[in-house]
Amino acid sequence: MPALERIAVIGGGPAGAFAASELARAGREVLLFDEKLAWEKPCGGGLTDKALAQWPFLRDAPVERNWVSDCELIAPSGRQVRFRLERHIAIFSRLTLNGLLLERARQVGAQLRRERVLQIDKSDGGWAIRTASGGYTADFVVIAAGARNSLRNGFAAPLGPENFMVAAGYYIPGNHHTVQIKFLKGLHGYIWIFSRADHFSAGICGRMQGKSTAELRRLLENSLPEFGLNLDGASFYAHIIPSLTPDALRNSSFAGEGWAMVGDAAGFVDAITGEGLYYALRSAELLTEALLANAPEKYPALAKSDFLPELERAARIADRFYGGEWMAGPVVERMIQLTECSPRFRDIMRDLFVGAQEYSDLRERVYQGLPRIAAETVVSGLRNPFGTGQTTQQGKAGRLAGVENRTQ
């Protein structure tokens, strides 16, 4: 196979920008197309310790980010727990993160084209790419333009609505150092309050086949006062997040002769948490390795031996997580109860949030520790038999006071 020297990247989000920078750094001629380039998005922008360890430049880059040191979980019943994170999460605005990655690509020689790609056609020995401004050619095409981009459908079968979640929310002035997650009864999803450097990303996500965007927006607005937030100075957003079913993850094509998909375009998002940034960057890294070895056909196998099993496990258990029962109660309620009462279970939750605990051995770790977790829960109940109501009220007061102090 002749060397793949001229590579077109369609999409300038984290996956596309990272692939472009790594390919250009290795001497490939890279054209990156995006009609917006850096832009703001509703997604939280959180990078776990796992991601920061994998790509240290994200920890060290001289750009604005907010370091999150605490996590708060709220159950549908109102029960809540707050705990410290031993390893912090870095939360970027998506404008800042995209800008950082695009600038890295530009500095090593990638050509950034602020143009919308209208059509991609197979040509002799490569691809013909048409934009409103003209035509380009490439030996290989990287699709990184999101899961609902129409260009994706020219390479793989369209994904049905069962493979997506809707996210809606607001950018709200203010700041603190806690990630807050609230679960609602009957919602396959959650409300989040992510604090960025100069504003909150306050959002809600739910299955596309579940509640409408208007219903999600109303649920979020009704919950904002609980967090001490209001809509003064806020701006609204809505977005679509891939959440592939197990069948779609196993059977959807994300690579072929002369092309490959990375990040959201390939559906590489955790179906439980909605996290996609780690998988966007990792898929771009694996594709880059295959391309630089002049063996792009190895990319699917690399993904399947690396992170795809973890995403498939998340997809298999997502319904049970949000709607199932465990230990004679809803999974989410039991999870928050045990996090509140058991230091050992709380350690598991800390590791989950920073990316140190994978789904593959989560069940084994929980059940091996269950005798001690149960004992700690019993002791906690004896010490504080009224813990649920008191904890909820104290936690709510603390949230209101904390936000007021930090936004004044």
C-alpha positions as CSV (number, residue, x, y, z in Angstrom):
1,M,0.0,0.0,0.0
2,P,1.4,3.5,-0.9
3,A,1.9,5.8,2.0
4,L,-1.1,7.8,3.2
5,E,0.4,11.3,3.0
6,R,-2.5,13.6,2.5
7,I,-5.2,13.2,5.2
8,A,-8.5,15.1,5.5
9,V,-10.1,15.4,9.0
10,I,-13.8,16.4,8.9
11,G,-14.6,18.0,12.2
12,G,-12.6,20.2,14.6
13,G,-13.9,18.9,18.0
14,P,-11.5,17.1,20.4
15,A,-11.3,13.9,18.4
16,G,-10.6,15.6,15.0
17,A,-8.3,18.2,16.4
18,F,-6.2,15.7,18.3
19,A,-5.9,13.3,15.3
20,A,-4.9,16.3,13.2
21,S,-2.2,17.4,15.6
22,E,-0.7,13.9,16.0
23,L,-0.7,13.2,12.2
24,A,0.8,16.6,11.3
25,R,3.4,16.2,14.0
26,A,4.5,13.0,12.3
27,G,4.9,14.8,9.0
28,R,1.6,14.0,7.3
29,E,-0.1,16.7,5.2
30,V,-3.3,17.3,7.2
31,L,-6.4,19.4,6.1
32,L,-8.9,19.9,8.9
33,F,-12.3,21.2,8.0
34,D,-14.8,22.7,10.4
35,E,-17.3,25.5,9.7
36,K,-17.0,26.8,13.3
37,L,-13.6,25.6,14.5
38,A,-13.6,26.4,18.3
39,W,-17.1,26.7,19.7
40,E,-18.9,26.3,23.0
41,K,-20.9,23.1,23.7
42,P,-23.2,22.1,26.5
43,C,-21.3,19.0,27.5
44,G,-19.6,19.4,30.8
45,G,-16.0,19.4,29.5
46,G,-14.7,17.3,32.4
47,L,-11.4,15.4,32.1
48,T,-10.8,12.7,34.7
49,D,-7.5,11.9,36.3
50,K,-7.3,8.9,33.9
51,A,-7.4,11.3,30.9
52,L,-5.0,13.8,32.4
53,A,-2.5,11.0,33.1
54,Q,-2.8,9.7,29.5
55,W,-2.3,13.2,28.0
56,P,-0.3,15.3,30.5
57,F,-0.4,18.4,28.2
58,L,-4.1,18.8,29.1
59,R,-3.1,19.1,32.8
60,D,-0.2,21.5,32.1
61,A,-1.5,23.7,29.3
62,P,-1.7,27.5,30.3
63,V,-5.5,27.8,29.7
64,E,-8.4,28.4,32.0
65,R,-9.9,25.3,33.7
66,N,-11.7,24.6,37.0
67,W,-10.3,22.0,39.3
68,V,-13.1,20.0,40.9
69,S,-12.4,18.6,44.4
70,D,-15.8,17.4,45.5
71,C,-18.7,15.4,44.2
72,E,-22.4,15.5,45.3
73,L,-25.0,12.9,44.4
74,I,-28.7,13.4,44.9
75,A,-31.2,10.5,44.7
76,P,-34.8,10.7,43.4
77,S,-35.9,10.5,47.1
78,G,-33.9,13.5,48.0
79,R,-31.2,11.6,49.8
80,Q,-27.8,13.1,49.1
81,V,-24.2,12.5,49.7
82,R,-21.1,14.6,49.2
83,F,-17.5,13.3,49.2
84,R,-14.0,14.5,48.4
85,L,-12.2,13.4,45.3
86,E,-8.6,12.4,46.1
87,R,-7.7,13.0,42.4
88,H,-9.2,16.2,41.0
89,I,-11.2,16.5,37.8
90,A,-10.3,19.3,35.4
91,I,-13.4,21.0,33.8
92,F,-12.8,23.1,30.7
93,S,-15.3,25.1,28.7
94,R,-15.6,23.4,25.4
95,L,-14.6,26.6,23.7
96,T,-11.3,26.6,25.6
97,L,-10.6,22.9,25.1
98,N,-11.4,22.9,21.4
99,G,-9.3,26.0,21.0
100,L,-6.3,24.4,22.8
101,L,-6.4,21.3,20.6
102,L,-6.9,23.2,17.4
103,E,-4.0,25.5,18.2
104,R,-1.8,22.5,18.9
105,A,-2.7,21.1,15.4
106,R,-2.0,24.4,13.7
107,Q,1.4,24.8,15.4
108,V,2.6,21.5,14.1
109,G,1.5,22.2,10.5
110,A,-2.1,21.1,10.2
111,Q,-4.0,23.3,7.8
112,L,-7.3,24.5,9.4
113,R,-10.1,25.3,6.9
114,R,-13.1,27.2,8.3
115,E,-15.3,25.7,5.7
116,R,-18.3,23.4,5.7
117,V,-17.8,20.1,3.8
118,L,-20.7,19.6,1.4
119,Q,-19.8,16.3,-0.2
120,I,-17.1,13.5,-0.1
121,D,-16.7,11.2,-3.1
122,K,-14.4,8.4,-3.9
123,S,-11.9,9.3,-6.6
124,D,-9.0,7.6,-8.3
125,G,-6.7,6.5,-5.5
126,G,-8.4,8.7,-2.8
127,W,-11.2,11.1,-2.1
128,A,-12.6,14.3,-3.6
129,I,-13.9,16.8,-1.0
130,R,-16.1,19.6,-1.9
131,T,-16.8,22.7,0.1
132,A,-18.6,26.0,-0.7
133,S,-15.2,27.5,-1.4
134,G,-13.7,24.8,-3.7
135,G,-12.4,21.3,-4.0
136,Y,-9.7,19.3,-2.3
137,T,-8.2,15.8,-2.5
138,A,-7.0,13.4,0.2
139,D,-5.6,9.8,0.5
140,F,-7.6,9.1,3.7
141,V,-10.6,10.7,5.4
142,V,-11.2,10.9,9.1
143,I,-14.8,11.5,10.1
144,A,-15.0,13.5,13.4
145,A,-18.0,15.6,12.8
146,G,-20.4,14.1,15.4
147,A,-22.9,11.3,15.3
148,R,-25.8,13.2,13.6
149,N,-23.7,14.9,10.9
150,S,-25.2,14.0,7.5
151,L,-21.7,13.2,6.1
152,R,-21.5,10.3,8.4
153,N,-24.3,8.6,6.6
154,G,-22.3,8.4,3.4
155,F,-20.0,5.9,5.1
156,A,-22.1,3.9,7.6
157,A,-25.8,3.1,8.2
158,P,-27.7,5.9,10.0
159,L,-28.2,5.4,13.8
160,G,-31.8,5.2,15.0
161,P,-33.1,7.4,17.9
162,E,-32.6,4.6,20.4
163,N,-28.9,5.3,20.1
164,F,-29.1,8.9,21.3
165,M,-29.7,11.0,24.4
166,V,-30.9,14.7,24.4
167,A,-29.0,17.2,26.5
168,A,-30.4,20.6,27.4
169,G,-29.4,23.3,29.8
170,Y,-28.0,26.7,30.6
171,Y,-24.7,28.5,31.0
172,I,-25.1,30.3,34.3
173,P,-22.7,32.9,35.8
174,G,-20.9,31.6,38.9
175,N,-18.3,29.1,40.1
176,H,-17.5,26.6,42.8
177,H,-15.4,23.3,43.0
178,T,-18.1,20.6,43.3
179,V,-19.6,18.4,40.6
180,Q,-23.3,17.9,41.4
181,I,-25.4,15.1,39.9
182,K,-29.1,14.7,40.6
183,F,-31.1,11.7,39.5
184,L,-34.9,11.9,38.9
185,K,-37.5,9.2,39.1
186,G,-38.4,7.8,35.7
187,L,-35.5,9.5,33.9
188,H,-32.9,7.5,32.0
189,G,-30.3,10.3,32.6
190,Y,-29.6,13.0,35.2
191,I,-29.2,16.6,36.0
192,W,-25.6,17.9,36.2
193,I,-24.1,21.1,37.6
194,F,-20.5,21.4,36.3
195,S,-18.6,24.4,37.3
196,R,-16.2,25.8,34.7
197,A,-13.7,28.6,35.2
198,D,-16.3,31.4,35.0
199,H,-19.7,29.8,34.7
200,F,-21.8,26.8,35.5
201,S,-22.8,24.3,32.9
202,A,-26.2,23.3,34.3
203,G,-27.8,20.6,32.2
204,I,-30.0,17.6,31.9
205,C,-29.8,14.5,29.7
206,G,-32.3,11.8,28.9
207,R,-33.0,9.3,26.2
208,M,-34.3,10.7,22.9
209,Q,-37.1,8.1,22.9
210,G,-38.0,9.2,26.5
211,K,-38.8,12.8,27.3
212,S,-38.9,15.7,24.9
213,T,-36.4,18.6,25.0
214,A,-39.2,20.8,26.4
215,E,-39.9,18.3,29.2
216,L,-36.3,18.0,30.1
217,R,-35.9,21.8,30.1
218,R,-38.8,22.1,32.5
219,L,-37.4,19.5,34.8
220,L,-34.1,21.3,34.9
221,E,-35.6,24.7,35.5
222,N,-37.7,23.3,38.4
223,S,-34.5,21.9,40.0
224,L,-32.2,24.9,39.7
225,P,-33.4,26.7,42.9
226,E,-32.3,23.6,44.9
227,F,-28.7,24.4,43.8
228,G,-29.0,28.1,44.6
229,L,-29.1,28.9,40.9
230,N,-31.4,31.0,38.8
231,L,-31.7,32.0,35.1
232,D,-30.4,35.6,35.5
233,G,-27.8,36.1,32.8
234,A,-28.2,32.4,31.6
235,S,-28.2,31.2,28.0
236,F,-29.9,28.1,26.8
237,Y,-28.5,25.2,24.8
238,A,-29.5,21.8,23.5
239,H,-27.4,19.0,22.0
240,I,-27.6,15.4,21.0
241,I,-25.3,12.8,22.7
242,P,-24.6,9.3,21.2
243,S,-25.6,6.5,23.6
244,L,-25.3,3.4,21.5
245,T,-27.1,0.1,22.3
246,P,-25.0,-3.0,22.7
247,D,-26.0,-4.2,19.2
248,A,-25.1,-0.9,17.6
249,L,-21.7,-0.9,19.3
250,R,-21.0,-4.4,18.1
251,N,-22.3,-4.1,14.6
252,S,-22.0,-0.5,13.5
253,S,-19.2,0.1,11.1
254,F,-16.7,2.8,12.1
255,A,-13.9,2.2,9.5
256,G,-13.5,1.0,5.9
257,E,-11.3,1.3,2.9
258,G,-9.7,4.8,3.0
259,W,-11.8,6.2,5.9
260,A,-12.4,5.9,9.6
261,M,-14.6,7.6,12.3
262,V,-13.5,8.8,15.7
263,G,-15.2,10.2,18.8
264,D,-18.9,10.9,18.7
265,A,-19.1,10.2,15.0
266,A,-18.3,6.5,15.9
267,G,-20.6,6.6,18.9
268,F,-17.8,6.2,21.4
269,V,-19.6,7.5,24.5
270,D,-20.3,5.9,27.9
271,A,-24.1,5.0,27.9
272,I,-24.3,5.5,31.6
273,T,-22.4,8.6,32.3
274,G,-22.4,10.2,28.9
275,E,-18.6,10.7,29.1
276,G,-17.2,11.0,25.6
277,L,-14.0,13.1,25.9
278,Y,-11.7,10.3,26.9
279,Y,-13.0,8.0,24.2
280,A,-12.8,10.8,21.6
281,L,-9.1,11.4,22.4
282,R,-8.3,7.7,22.7
283,S,-9.9,6.7,19.4
284,A,-8.1,9.5,17.7
285,E,-4.8,8.3,19.2
286,L,-5.4,4.7,18.1
287,L,-6.4,5.7,14.6
288,T,-3.2,7.8,14.4
289,E,-1.1,4.9,15.4
290,A,-2.6,2.8,12.7
291,L,-2.2,5.5,10.0
292,L,1.4,6.2,10.9
293,A,2.1,2.5,10.6
294,N,0.4,2.7,7.2
295,A,-2.0,0.0,8.4
296,P,-5.4,1.8,8.9
297,E,-7.1,-1.6,8.6
298,K,-5.8,-2.4,12.1
299,Y,-7.7,0.5,13.7
300,P,-11.0,-1.5,14.5
301,A,-9.0,-4.2,16.2
302,L,-7.1,-1.7,18.2
303,A,-10.3,-0.1,19.4
304,K,-11.9,-3.5,20.2
305,S,-8.9,-4.6,22.3
306,D,-8.7,-1.2,24.1
307,F,-11.9,0.6,25.1
308,L,-14.8,-0.9,23.2
309,P,-15.4,-3.7,25.7
310,E,-15.8,-1.1,28.4
311,L,-18.4,0.8,26.3
312,E,-20.3,-2.4,25.6
313,R,-20.5,-3.2,29.3
314,A,-21.8,0.3,30.0
315,A,-24.4,-0.2,27.3
316,R,-25.5,-3.5,28.6
317,I,-26.1,-2.3,32.2
318,A,-27.4,1.2,31.5
319,D,-31.1,0.2,31.6
320,R,-30.6,-1.6,34.9
321,F,-28.6,1.3,36.4
322,Y,-31.4,3.8,35.7
323,G,-34.5,1.6,36.0
324,G,-33.5,-1.6,37.8
325,E,-33.4,-2.7,41.4
326,W,-30.5,-3.9,43.7
327,M,-30.7,-5.1,47.3
328,A,-34.5,-4.6,47.4
329,G,-34.4,-1.0,46.1
330,P,-33.8,1.2,43.1
331,V,-30.1,0.9,42.0
332,V,-29.5,4.7,42.2
333,E,-31.1,4.9,45.7
334,R,-29.0,2.1,47.0
335,M,-25.8,3.5,45.4
336,I,-26.2,6.8,47.1
337,Q,-27.2,5.2,50.4
338,L,-24.1,3.0,50.5
339,T,-21.9,5.9,49.4
340,E,-23.2,7.9,52.3
341,C,-22.9,5.1,54.9
342,S,-19.9,3.0,53.9
343,P,-16.3,4.4,53.5
344,R,-15.4,1.3,51.5
345,F,-18.2,1.9,49.0
346,R,-17.3,5.6,48.9
347,D,-13.8,4.7,47.8
348,I,-15.3,2.7,44.9
349,M,-17.4,5.8,43.9
350,R,-14.3,8.0,44.0
351,D,-12.5,5.7,41.7
352,L,-15.4,5.6,39.3
353,F,-15.5,9.4,39.1
354,V,-11.8,9.8,38.4
355,G,-11.7,7.0,35.9
356,A,-9.7,4.5,38.0
357,Q,-12.5,2.0,38.3
358,E,-13.7,0.2,35.2
359,Y,-17.0,-1.7,34.7
360,S,-15.1,-4.9,33.9
361,D,-14.2,-5.6,37.5
362,L,-16.7,-3.3,39.3
363,R,-19.1,-6.1,40.2
364,E,-16.4,-8.3,41.6
365,R,-15.0,-5.4,43.7
366,V,-18.4,-4.6,45.1
367,Y,-19.3,-8.2,46.0
368,Q,-15.9,-8.9,47.5
369,G,-16.3,-5.9,49.8
370,L,-20.0,-6.4,50.5
371,P,-19.6,-7.9,54.0
372,R,-17.6,-4.8,55.1
373,I,-19.9,-2.5,53.2
374,A,-22.9,-4.0,54.9
375,A,-21.3,-3.7,58.3
376,E,-20.4,-0.1,57.8
377,T,-23.9,0.7,56.6
378,V,-25.4,-0.9,59.8
379,V,-23.1,1.0,62.1
380,S,-23.8,4.2,60.3
381,G,-27.6,3.6,60.7
382,L,-27.2,3.0,64.4
383,R,-25.2,6.2,64.8
384,N,-27.7,8.3,62.8
385,P,-31.1,6.6,62.6
386,F,-32.6,9.8,61.0
387,G,-29.7,10.3,58.6
388,T,-31.7,10.6,55.4
389,G,-33.9,13.5,56.3
390,Q,-31.2,15.4,58.2
391,T,-28.6,14.8,55.6
392,T,-30.8,16.1,52.8
393,Q,-31.8,19.3,54.6
394,Q,-28.2,20.0,55.7
395,G,-26.9,19.3,52.3
396,K,-29.5,21.6,50.6
397,A,-28.6,24.4,53.0
398,G,-24.9,23.9,52.3
399,R,-25.5,23.9,48.5
400,L,-27.4,27.2,48.7
401,A,-24.9,28.8,51.0
402,G,-21.9,27.6,48.9
403,V,-23.3,28.9,45.6
404,E,-24.3,32.2,47.2
405,N,-20.9,32.7,48.7
406,R,-19.1,32.0,45.4
407,T,-21.3,34.0,43.1
408,Q,-21.5,37.2,45.1
